């Protein structure tokens, strides 16, 4: 595939059919249930129907190289969980463990359903600012899992697509209805890797692992998340930068291509992080993992993008290091800018 010629910085948003959006002031789902974002550096799609949250599978196109993401989507969100008593019976419908998919890590669902597969529709608020597009999605979890009987926590995701960059920013924020000693939510970060015996990608990069570079051949056979490459806050050293990435091959398949990285910009927000093989490389992160009571708000912020090498990733990370959220500045329908928020600045999600 031929790369596109360089263009002056721009950003635009259309529906999935390429028609300019007639954006209402409130949440909406465009015809076809897809928002198409294009900048001078990349293309991306946000699905408001079907498999939702984050950026849709295979849609994140790097114009410089023609590379695309290889998984089921980027910055995809699931449910709320907490640790479980390791020896207690597991109720029907609860999270199961002591198996190859989840390993021996004792956890249980707190609230659901899984947003990406079960929400079905996530109306979006779309704002076009000066040099960026912002998309906001939200959902109220409505399923309580045993032993709980009440749900109602609210999740919001803010996606910012800036012109002139090969990345987008994503932030998740949760205001809780449940009380827990260690409440966390789960995301795909940057996203899973579909492959056959390691074909299609070259390496995985984990900033918290030694060695940080892992060849694709290490993922030829399935293994559980606690077998290797597992990060646990409080057990493993916290890295200066929390970066997970995979290197794709160029579209012609004959040369190493760019890296697709997912960076959690405040390493302290990460509770656990998996990188294991289960028919695909599963790159899950769990955020939070601290005491929570009804009305509390917590979250995390990420940078997801294309990079030529890990040094380039580190420079981008350091521009935003330490933030746990995103805020828009100026009028809601035409924001003048956006800024990073520290964990203490996160306000409750409305709705």
C-alpha positions as CSV (number, residue, x, y, z in Angstrom):
1,X,0.0,0.0,0.0
2,X,1.3,3.4,-0.9
3,X,1.5,5.9,1.9
4,X,-0.4,9.2,1.4
5,X,1.5,12.4,0.7
6,X,2.0,14.8,3.7
7,X,-0.8,17.4,4.1
8,X,-1.3,20.5,6.1
9,X,-2.7,19.8,9.6
10,X,-6.4,19.3,9.6
11,X,-9.1,17.3,11.4
12,X,-12.7,16.4,10.4
13,X,-15.5,14.1,11.4
14,X,-18.2,12.5,9.3
15,X,-20.7,9.7,9.7
16,X,-19.7,6.2,8.5
17,X,-20.9,7.0,5.0
18,X,-18.6,10.1,4.6
19,X,-21.4,12.6,5.1
20,X,-20.6,15.7,7.2
21,X,-22.3,15.5,10.5
22,X,-25.3,17.6,11.5
23,X,-24.3,17.5,15.1
24,X,-27.1,18.0,17.7
25,X,-26.2,19.5,21.1
26,X,-26.9,16.3,23.0
27,X,-25.8,12.6,22.6
28,X,-26.7,11.0,19.3
29,X,-25.9,8.0,17.2
30,X,-25.2,8.8,13.5
31,X,-26.6,6.9,10.6
32,X,-24.8,3.6,10.4
33,X,-23.7,3.9,14.0
34,X,-20.1,5.0,13.2
35,X,-18.2,8.3,13.5
36,X,-15.3,8.6,11.1
37,X,-12.5,10.9,12.2
38,X,-9.7,11.9,9.8
39,X,-6.7,14.1,10.5
40,X,-3.6,14.8,8.4
41,X,-1.9,11.9,10.2
42,X,-4.5,9.1,10.5
43,X,-8.0,7.8,10.2
44,X,-10.1,6.3,13.0
45,X,-13.7,5.2,13.6
46,X,-15.7,5.4,16.8
47,X,-18.6,2.9,16.8
48,X,-21.8,4.0,18.6
49,X,-23.6,0.8,17.8
50,X,-22.5,-2.9,18.0
51,X,-19.1,-3.5,19.5
52,X,-18.7,-0.1,21.3
53,X,-16.3,2.1,23.2
54,X,-12.9,3.3,22.1
55,X,-11.8,3.1,18.5
56,X,-13.3,0.4,16.3
57,X,-11.3,-2.6,15.2
58,X,-9.0,-2.2,12.1
59,X,-10.0,1.5,11.7
60,X,-6.9,3.2,13.1
61,X,-4.9,3.8,9.9
62,X,-1.4,5.4,10.0
63,X,-1.2,7.5,6.9
64,X,2.6,7.6,7.0
65,X,3.0,3.8,6.7
66,X,-0.4,2.4,5.8
67,X,-0.4,0.3,9.0
68,X,-3.6,-0.6,10.9
69,X,-4.3,-2.0,14.3
70,X,-4.6,-5.8,14.5
71,X,-7.2,-6.5,17.2
72,X,-10.7,-6.0,18.2
73,X,-10.5,-2.3,18.9
74,X,-8.4,0.2,20.9
75,X,-9.2,1.5,24.4
76,X,-12.1,-0.9,24.8
77,X,-14.0,-1.0,28.1
78,X,-15.5,-4.0,30.0
79,X,-16.9,-4.0,33.6
80,X,-16.2,-3.3,37.3
81,X,-14.5,-6.0,39.3
82,X,-12.8,-6.6,42.7
83,X,-10.7,-9.4,44.3
84,X,-12.7,-12.5,45.3
85,X,-12.2,-14.9,48.2
86,X,-9.9,-17.5,46.5
87,X,-11.5,-20.6,48.2
88,X,-15.1,-19.6,48.2
89,X,-17.7,-21.2,45.8
90,X,-18.2,-19.2,42.6
91,X,-21.9,-18.3,42.1
92,X,-23.5,-19.0,38.7
93,X,-22.8,-16.2,36.3
94,X,-19.8,-14.9,38.3
95,X,-16.3,-14.5,37.0
96,X,-14.5,-17.8,37.1
97,X,-10.8,-18.4,37.7
98,X,-8.3,-21.2,38.1
99,X,-8.5,-21.8,34.3
100,X,-6.3,-21.0,31.3
101,X,-8.2,-17.9,30.3
102,X,-8.1,-16.1,33.7
103,X,-5.4,-18.0,35.5
104,X,-5.4,-18.4,39.3
105,X,-6.1,-14.7,40.0
106,X,-9.2,-14.6,42.3
107,X,-11.6,-11.9,41.1
108,X,-15.3,-11.3,40.8
109,X,-17.6,-9.0,38.9
110,X,-19.1,-6.1,40.8
111,X,-21.2,-4.5,38.1
112,X,-21.9,-5.1,34.4
113,X,-22.7,-5.9,31.7
114,X,-19.5,-5.8,29.6
115,X,-19.8,-2.5,27.9
116,X,-18.1,-3.4,24.6
117,X,-20.3,-6.4,23.8
118,X,-23.5,-5.8,25.7
119,X,-24.2,-2.1,25.8
120,X,-25.1,-2.3,22.1
121,X,-25.6,1.5,21.7
122,X,-23.5,4.3,23.1
123,X,-24.8,7.7,21.9
124,X,-21.9,10.2,21.5
125,X,-21.4,13.8,22.2
126,X,-19.2,15.2,19.5
127,X,-17.3,18.5,19.7
128,X,-15.1,20.1,17.1
129,X,-12.5,22.3,18.6
130,X,-9.6,24.3,17.2
131,X,-7.5,21.6,15.8
132,X,-9.1,18.6,17.4
133,X,-12.3,16.5,17.6
134,X,-13.6,15.3,21.0
135,X,-16.0,12.4,21.4
136,X,-17.7,11.5,24.7
137,X,-19.4,8.2,25.4
138,X,-21.2,7.2,28.7
139,X,-23.0,4.2,30.2
140,X,-24.6,3.3,33.5
141,X,-23.9,-0.3,34.5
142,X,-27.2,-2.0,35.4
143,X,-26.3,-5.5,36.4
144,X,-25.3,-6.4,40.0
145,X,-23.4,-9.6,40.5
146,X,-23.6,-11.8,43.6
147,X,-23.2,-11.1,46.4
148,X,-24.4,-7.5,45.5
149,X,-28.0,-6.6,44.7
150,X,-27.5,-3.0,43.4
151,X,-25.8,-1.6,40.4
152,X,-25.7,2.0,38.9
153,X,-22.1,3.1,38.6
154,X,-21.6,5.5,35.7
155,X,-18.7,5.4,33.2
156,X,-17.7,8.1,30.8
157,X,-15.0,8.0,28.1
158,X,-13.5,11.1,26.5
159,X,-11.6,10.6,23.2
160,X,-9.6,13.5,21.8
161,X,-8.3,13.3,18.2
162,X,-5.7,16.1,17.6
163,X,-4.5,17.3,14.2
164,X,-0.8,17.1,13.5
165,X,-0.2,14.0,15.7
166,X,-0.1,10.3,15.1
167,X,-1.9,9.6,18.3
168,X,-5.2,10.1,20.1
169,X,-5.9,10.6,23.8
170,X,-8.5,8.6,25.8
171,X,-9.7,9.0,29.3
172,X,-12.1,6.8,31.4
173,X,-13.9,8.1,34.5
174,X,-16.1,6.1,36.8
175,X,-18.4,7.4,39.5
176,X,-19.3,4.5,41.8
177,X,-22.6,3.1,43.2
178,X,-20.8,0.2,44.9
179,X,-18.6,-0.1,47.9
180,X,-15.4,-2.1,47.7
181,X,-12.0,-2.5,49.3
182,X,-10.4,-2.7,45.8
183,X,-12.7,-1.6,43.0
184,X,-11.3,-1.6,39.4
185,X,-12.5,-1.4,35.8
186,X,-11.0,-3.3,32.9
187,X,-9.9,-2.0,29.5
188,X,-8.0,-3.3,26.5
189,X,-4.8,-1.2,26.2
190,X,-3.9,-0.5,23.5
191,X,-5.8,-3.5,22.2
192,X,-5.5,-7.2,21.6
193,X,-3.4,-8.7,18.7
194,X,-5.0,-11.1,16.3
195,X,-2.4,-13.3,14.7
196,X,-1.4,-16.8,13.5
197,X,1.6,-18.2,15.2
198,X,3.1,-14.8,15.6
199,X,2.6,-13.7,12.0
200,X,1.6,-10.1,11.3
201,X,3.6,-8.5,14.2
202,X,7.2,-8.6,15.2
203,X,7.5,-7.7,18.9
204,X,5.6,-6.7,22.0
205,X,7.1,-3.9,24.2
206,X,6.3,-3.8,27.9
207,X,8.0,-0.9,29.8
208,X,7.6,-2.7,33.1
209,X,9.2,-6.0,32.0
210,X,12.8,-7.1,31.8
211,X,13.5,-7.6,28.9
212,X,11.1,-5.0,27.6
213,X,11.2,-6.4,24.0
214,X,9.4,-9.7,23.6
215,X,9.5,-11.5,20.1
216,X,6.2,-12.6,18.6
217,X,7.4,-16.2,18.7
218,X,6.7,-16.1,22.5
219,X,3.0,-16.0,21.7
220,X,2.8,-19.1,19.5
221,X,1.0,-21.1,22.2
222,X,-1.6,-20.3,24.8
223,X,-0.7,-19.5,28.4
224,X,-2.7,-17.9,31.3
225,X,-2.2,-14.3,32.4
226,X,-0.3,-15.2,35.5
227,X,2.2,-17.4,33.8
228,X,4.4,-14.6,32.5
229,X,4.3,-10.8,31.6
230,X,1.9,-10.0,34.5
231,X,2.2,-6.6,36.2
232,X,0.7,-6.1,39.7
233,X,0.9,-2.8,41.5
234,X,2.5,-3.3,44.9
235,X,4.2,-6.5,43.9
236,X,6.2,-5.4,40.8
237,X,8.3,-2.2,40.6
238,X,6.2,0.7,39.2
239,X,7.8,1.9,36.0
240,X,8.6,5.6,35.2
241,X,6.4,5.2,32.1
242,X,3.6,2.7,31.7
243,X,3.9,1.8,28.0
244,X,2.6,-1.3,26.1
245,X,3.1,-1.6,22.4
246,X,3.4,-4.0,19.5
247,X,5.3,-3.7,16.3
248,X,3.5,-4.5,13.1
249,X,4.8,-5.4,9.7
250,X,4.5,-3.0,6.9
251,X,1.5,-3.6,4.6
252,X,3.7,-5.4,2.0
253,X,4.6,-7.9,4.8
254,X,8.3,-7.7,3.9
255,X,9.7,-5.3,6.5
256,X,9.3,-4.2,10.1
257,X,6.7,-1.5,10.5
258,X,5.8,1.1,13.2
259,X,4.8,0.5,16.8
260,X,1.2,0.8,18.0
261,X,1.5,1.9,21.6
262,X,-1.0,2.3,24.5
263,X,0.4,4.4,27.3
264,X,-1.3,4.8,30.7
265,X,-0.1,8.3,31.6
266,X,-0.2,7.9,35.4
267,X,1.5,4.6,36.2
268,X,-0.1,4.7,39.7
269,X,-3.5,4.2,38.1
270,X,-2.7,0.7,36.9
271,X,-3.8,-2.1,39.3
272,X,-2.9,-5.1,37.1
273,X,-1.9,-5.6,33.5
274,X,-1.9,-8.8,31.5
275,X,-0.2,-9.8,28.3
276,X,-0.9,-13.4,27.5
277,X,-1.9,-15.7,24.6
278,X,-5.4,-17.1,24.4
279,X,-5.9,-17.6,20.6
280,X,-4.7,-13.9,20.3
281,X,-2.5,-11.7,22.4
282,X,-4.7,-10.4,25.2
283,X,-3.6,-6.9,26.4
284,X,-5.8,-6.2,29.4
285,X,-5.3,-3.5,32.0
286,X,-7.2,-3.0,35.2
287,X,-7.4,0.5,36.6
288,X,-8.1,1.6,40.1
289,X,-7.9,-1.2,42.7
290,X,-8.3,1.1,45.7
291,X,-11.1,1.5,48.3
292,X,-14.3,3.0,46.9
293,X,-17.6,4.0,48.4
294,X,-20.8,5.2,46.6
295,X,-20.2,8.6,45.0
296,X,-16.5,8.2,44.6
297,X,-14.9,9.0,41.2
298,X,-11.7,7.5,39.8
299,X,-10.2,7.0,36.3
300,X,-7.2,6.8,34.0
301,X,-5.9,8.6,30.9
302,X,-4.1,7.0,28.0
303,X,-2.2,8.0,24.8
304,X,-2.7,5.6,21.9
305,X,-0.8,6.0,18.7
306,X,1.7,5.1,16.0
307,X,5.5,5.5,16.6
308,X,8.7,4.7,14.8
309,X,10.5,3.5,17.9
310,X,10.3,3.4,21.7
311,X,12.3,6.6,22.0
312,X,9.6,8.4,20.2
313,X,7.0,6.8,22.5
314,X,8.9,8.1,25.6
315,X,9.0,11.6,24.2
316,X,5.3,11.6,23.6
317,X,4.6,10.1,27.0
318,X,6.6,12.8,28.8
319,X,4.4,15.5,27.2
320,X,1.4,14.2,29.2
321,X,3.0,12.3,32.0
322,X,1.1,12.2,35.3
323,X,-2.5,12.8,34.2
324,X,-5.5,10.7,34.9
325,X,-8.2,12.4,32.9
326,X,-9.1,14.9,30.2
327,X,-11.1,18.1,30.4
328,X,-12.5,20.3,27.6
329,X,-12.2,24.1,27.8
330,X,-14.5,26.7,26.4
331,X,-18.1,26.2,25.0
332,X,-19.3,22.6,25.0
333,X,-20.2,22.7,21.3
334,X,-17.0,24.4,20.2
335,X,-14.3,23.8,22.8
336,X,-11.2,26.0,22.6
337,X,-8.9,23.4,24.0
338,X,-8.4,20.4,26.2
339,X,-6.2,19.7,29.2
340,X,-5.0,16.9,31.3
341,X,-6.5,16.3,34.8
342,X,-4.7,15.0,37.8
343,X,-6.5,12.2,39.8
344,X,-7.6,14.6,42.5
345,X,-9.2,16.9,39.8
346,X,-11.7,14.2,38.5
347,X,-15.3,15.2,39.2
348,X,-18.3,12.9,39.3
349,X,-19.8,11.7,36.0
350,X,-23.2,13.3,35.4
351,X,-26.1,11.2,34.3
